[in-house]
Amino acid sequence: MMKCLALAFVTLSTFAASFAPIANPKQHNTALNAFENELGAQRPLGFWDPLNFISGPEVTQERFDRLRYVEIKHGRISMLAFLGHVMTTQGLRLSGSIDMEGTTFASIPTGLKAFSKIPDAGLIQLFLFIGFLELNVMKDVNGTATCPGDLRNGKDFGWSNFSDEEQRGKRAIELNNGRAAMMGILGLMVHEGLTGEPYVLNSLLGYPSNFNAGF
């Protein structure tokens, strides 16, 4: 509960910060002029940097690309997390057991409650597997990336079949879907921690999801 309250506080603080006055308008305008045509700077907000992460004349394209890569990576993780949350809420589980003691995947609840049911050895394996992917797989190993988030590592996967305009459009779609997913999974986590019902719209419309019923 305290973790979820902390998440809610951080979310509200970030929201409030977006309305805070800009300390140095000249520095903000410098960043605006430098990055207003970058991917993701689109209507209705345009170039939006409420916390001034890339304000000031000392900000480089390299720093912008690094922040954009982090944003894309978090968006991809959040899309997987949101989809996984929805699918497991519907009751879809892997068959078999998660450990040698016979703990079945079907016995693991959805959402935050799952962490209390997954065996410690399983959590350690998850941590190590994610670390392996982060350090050895999900990165620009060959240095051939053409844009932030390009992890093809020399392979094409049909990407060259699209025009430059189509490629930019698909990158924008991924970026926006990732942004929506980050807000979505955060909302599910906060509502689950506060009320036990992450799908708050279902409850408001009179169709409760019966989240984790039976666990």
C-alpha positions as semicolon CSV with decimal commas, in nm:
position;residue;x (nm);y (nm);z (nm)
1;M;0,000;0,000;0,000
2;M;0,277;0,245;0,091
3;K;0,456;0,178;-0,239
4;C;0,138;0,253;-0,432
5;L;0,079;0,572;-0,233
6;A;0,435;0,674;-0,315
7;L;0,368;0,609;-0,684
8;A;0,055;0,820;-0,664
9;F;0,249;1,101;-0,496
10;V;0,519;1,095;-0,763
11;T;0,255;1,100;-1,037
12;L;0,074;1,396;-0,882
13;S;0,403;1,577;-0,824
14;T;0,501;1,534;-1,188
15;F;0,160;1,655;-1,299
16;A;0,189;1,960;-1,078
17;A;0,539;2,030;-1,202
18;S;0,409;2,053;-1,557
19;F;0,225;2,372;-1,456
20;A;0,517;2,525;-1,271
21;P;0,667;2,845;-1,417
22;I;0,980;2,805;-1,627
23;A;1,282;2,932;-1,440
24;N;1,468;3,057;-1,745
25;P;1,252;3,122;-2,055
26;K;1,558;3,192;-2,268
27;Q;1,705;2,848;-2,201
28;H;1,369;2,686;-2,264
29;N;1,337;2,863;-2,599
30;T;1,683;2,741;-2,695
31;A;1,580;2,381;-2,640
32;L;1,248;2,443;-2,813
33;N;1,420;2,573;-3,124
34;A;1,669;2,286;-3,125
35;F;1,424;1,997;-3,083
36;E;1,082;2,123;-3,194
37;N;1,100;1,914;-3,512
38;E;1,208;1,593;-3,340
39;L;0,989;1,284;-3,349
40;G;0,734;1,301;-3,070
41;A;0,702;1,679;-3,073
42;Q;0,352;1,678;-3,215
43;R;0,008;1,821;-3,164
44;P;-0,153;1,917;-2,936
45;L;0,146;1,973;-2,700
46;G;0,426;2,010;-2,951
47;F;0,768;2,005;-2,786
48;W;0,684;1,940;-2,419
49;D;0,951;1,928;-2,151
50;P;0,776;2,035;-1,826
51;L;1,069;1,934;-1,603
52;N;1,330;2,097;-1,827
53;F;1,537;1,783;-1,878
54;I;1,683;1,922;-2,198
55;S;1,674;2,296;-2,142
56;G;1,977;2,517;-2,172
57;P;2,238;2,585;-2,440
58;E;2,464;2,307;-2,310
59;V;2,215;2,035;-2,405
60;T;2,341;1,825;-2,695
61;Q;2,179;1,602;-2,952
62;E;2,353;1,311;-2,781
63;R;2,171;1,382;-2,454
64;F;1,839;1,415;-2,635
65;D;1,895;1,084;-2,814
66;R;1,984;0,916;-2,484
67;L;1,663;1,040;-2,319
68;R;1,461;0,939;-2,624
69;Y;1,613;0,588;-2,614
70;V;1,520;0,556;-2,246
71;E;1,167;0,677;-2,322
72;I;1,126;0,423;-2,602
73;K;1,262;0,138;-2,388
74;H;1,030;0,221;-2,099
75;G;0,742;0,245;-2,344
76;R;0,817;-0,101;-2,486
77;I;0,838;-0,253;-2,139
78;S;0,512;-0,083;-2,040
79;M;0,332;-0,208;-2,350
80;L;0,432;-0,564;-2,260
81;A;0,335;-0,507;-1,896
82;F;-0,006;-0,361;-1,981
83;L;-0,083;-0,641;-2,228
84;G;0,031;-0,902;-1,977
85;H;-0,190;-0,748;-1,709
86;V;-0,495;-0,759;-1,934
87;M;-0,431;-1,112;-2,057
88;T;-0,374;-1,262;-1,713
89;T;-0,677;-1,078;-1,578
90;Q;-0,876;-1,268;-1,841
91;G;-0,744;-1,591;-1,690
92;L;-0,481;-1,680;-1,950
93;R;-0,185;-1,860;-1,794
94;L;0,099;-2,082;-1,906
95;S;0,048;-2,451;-1,843
96;G;0,261;-2,643;-1,599
97;S;0,448;-2,538;-1,285
98;I;0,673;-2,247;-1,202
99;D;0,897;-2,449;-0,966
100;M;0,994;-2,802;-0,871
101;E;0,752;-2,797;-0,577
102;G;0,456;-2,787;-0,812
103;T;0,347;-2,422;-0,784
104;T;0,140;-2,385;-1,100
105;F;0,126;-2,076;-1,317
106;A;-0,252;-2,090;-1,277
107;S;-0,213;-2,036;-0,903
108;I;-0,030;-1,705;-0,947
109;P;-0,262;-1,403;-0,924
110;T;-0,243;-1,098;-1,149
111;G;-0,077;-0,765;-1,077
112;L;0,114;-0,664;-0,765
113;K;-0,021;-0,959;-0,569
114;A;0,178;-1,194;-0,791
115;F;0,505;-1,086;-0,628
116;S;0,396;-1,240;-0,298
117;K;0,318;-1,574;-0,467
118;I;0,615;-1,622;-0,699
119;P;0,885;-1,827;-0,523
120;D;1,201;-1,637;-0,431
121;A;1,405;-1,847;-0,672
122;G;1,165;-1,747;-0,949
123;L;1,205;-1,378;-0,871
124;I;1,583;-1,417;-0,877
125;Q;1,563;-1,591;-1,215
126;L;1,345;-1,310;-1,351
127;F;1,593;-1,050;-1,226
128;L;1,890;-1,232;-1,380
129;F;1,710;-1,293;-1,711
130;I;1,610;-0,927;-1,743
131;G;1,965;-0,824;-1,657
132;F;2,102;-1,056;-1,926
133;L;1,866;-0,908;-2,186
134;E;1,957;-0,554;-2,078
135;L;2,332;-0,608;-2,093
136;N;2,367;-0,844;-2,388
137;V;2,061;-0,851;-2,613
138;M;1,839;-0,544;-2,603
139;K;2,105;-0,297;-2,709
140;D;2,280;-0,164;-3,016
141;V;2,554;-0,426;-3,008
142;N;2,702;-0,351;-3,350
143;G;2,672;0,027;-3,336
144;T;2,456;0,025;-3,650
145;A;2,145;0,195;-3,507
146;T;1,997;0,458;-3,736
147;C;1,781;0,615;-3,463
148;P;1,724;0,585;-3,087
149;G;1,567;0,249;-3,008
150;D;1,694;0,078;-3,324
151;L;1,806;-0,264;-3,198
152;R;1,815;-0,451;-3,527
153;N;2,194;-0,490;-3,505
154;G;2,254;-0,516;-3,878
155;K;1,942;-0,717;-3,960
156;D;1,668;-0,559;-4,168
157;F;1,342;-0,736;-4,074
158;G;1,178;-0,570;-4,376
159;W;1,236;-0,217;-4,243
160;S;1,400;-0,099;-4,564
161;N;1,079;-0,177;-4,754
162;F;0,921;0,133;-4,602
163;S;0,982;0,486;-4,722
164;D;1,141;0,744;-4,491
165;E;0,798;0,896;-4,429
166;E;0,647;0,557;-4,345
167;Q;0,935;0,473;-4,112
168;R;0,891;0,803;-3,929
169;G;0,519;0,738;-3,898
170;K;0,570;0,391;-3,754
171;R;0,828;0,523;-3,507
172;A;0,579;0,790;-3,399
173;I;0,309;0,528;-3,348
174;E;0,539;0,318;-3,130
175;L;0,642;0,624;-2,929
176;N;0,283;0,732;-2,865
177;N;0,167;0,380;-2,781
178;G;0,457;0,351;-2,537
179;R;0,365;0,678;-2,371
180;A;0,005;0,565;-2,333
181;A;0,118;0,228;-2,195
182;M;0,341;0,393;-1,935
183;M;0,045;0,591;-1,804
184;G;-0,179;0,284;-1,835
185;I;0,032;0,040;-1,634
186;L;0,104;0,306;-1,371
187;G;-0,269;0,370;-1,338
188;L;-0,341;-0,002;-1,301
189;M;-0,076;-0,038;-1,031
190;V;-0,191;0,265;-0,832
191;H;-0,560;0,173;-0,844
192;E;-0,485;-0,186;-0,752
193;G;-0,287;-0,073;-0,450
194;L;-0,543;0,183;-0,337
195;T;-0,871;-0,001;-0,394
196;G;-0,786;-0,353;-0,509
197;E;-0,966;-0,282;-0,840
198;P;-0,726;-0,166;-1,113
199;Y;-0,994;-0,149;-1,382
200;V;-1,171;0,147;-1,226
201;L;-1,378;0,228;-1,537
202;N;-1,542;-0,114;-1,517
203;S;-1,658;-0,039;-1,166
204;L;-1,779;0,309;-1,254
205;L;-1,986;0,168;-1,541
206;G;-2,132;-0,107;-1,328
207;Y;-1,926;-0,392;-1,470
208;P;-1,666;-0,480;-1,205
209;S;-1,381;-0,696;-1,331
210;N;-1,383;-0,920;-1,020
211;F;-1,007;-0,873;-1,024
212;N;-0,815;-1,166;-0,876
213;A;-1,138;-1,332;-0,762
214;G;-1,056;-1,668;-0,609
215;F;-0,699;-1,580;-0,512
